[in-house]
Amino acid sequence: MKNRVTEYKQSMVNIFGIKYGLSEFEAKKAISSYDFDGVLRACNFIALHDDPEIWVDTIYKWVTGDEDLLQM
């Protein structure tokens, strides 16, 4: 399970870089700031079955404060 989480997070980091131009450091900081590990503890079955791009978009909107997009 730990390898799966690591791979999932790495795919999120890659998507952050491609889609939003974030560095690996910035992407990992965004994931950590959002407390994605807390999300995984609460509902890892659901979280890991979502497309990582959905999480990346959600975290990016949260980090940048784009609350209008979060309310959709």
MOGI-V900509 format. One record per residue. N is the residue number from 1. RES is the residue in three letters. SS is DSSP state (H for helix, E for strand, - for the rest). NEAR is the number of other C-alpha atoms within 10 Angstrom. Layout:
N_RES_SS_NEAR / N_RES_SS_NEAR
//
This chain:
1_MET_-_7 / 2_LYS_H_7 / 3_ASN_H_8 / 4_ARG_H_10 / 5_VAL_H_15 / 6_THR_H_11 / 7_GLU_H_12 / 8_TYR_H_17 / 9_LYS_H_21 / 10_GLN_H_16 / 11_SER_H_15 / 12_MET_H_23 / 13_VAL_H_24 / 14_ASN_H_19 / 15_ILE_H_19 / 16_PHE_H_24 / 17_GLY_H_15 / 18_ILE_H_11 / 19_LYS_H_11 / 20_TYR_H_13 / 21_GLY_-_12 / 22_LEU_-_17 / 23_SER_-_14 / 24_GLU_H_15 / 25_PHE_H_9 / 26_GLU_H_14 / 27_ALA_H_24 / 28_LYS_H_17 / 29_LYS_H_14 / 30_ALA_H_21 / 31_ILE_H_20 / 32_SER_H_13 / 33_SER_H_13 / 34_TYR_-_16 / 35_ASP_-_13 / 36_PHE_H_17 / 37_ASP_H_15 / 38_GLY_H_11 / 39_VAL_H_13 / 40_LEU_H_14 / 41_ARG_H_11 / 42_ALA_H_11 / 43_CYS_H_11 / 44_ASN_H_15 / 45_PHE_H_10 / 46_ILE_H_10 / 47_ALA_H_17 / 48_LEU_-_16 / 49_HIS_-_9 / 50_ASP_-_10 / 51_ASP_-_11 / 52_PRO_H_18 / 53_GLU_H_16 / 54_ILE_H_11 / 55_TRP_H_18 / 56_VAL_H_23 / 57_ASP_H_18 / 58_THR_H_16 / 59_ILE_H_22 / 60_TYR_H_19 / 61_LYS_H_15 / 62_TRP_H_16 / 63_VAL_H_15 / 64_THR_H_9 / 65_GLY_-_11 / 66_ASP_-_12 / 67_GLU_H_12 / 68_ASP_H_8 / 69_LEU_H_11 / 70_LEU_H_12 / 71_GLN_-_6 / 72_MET_-_5
//
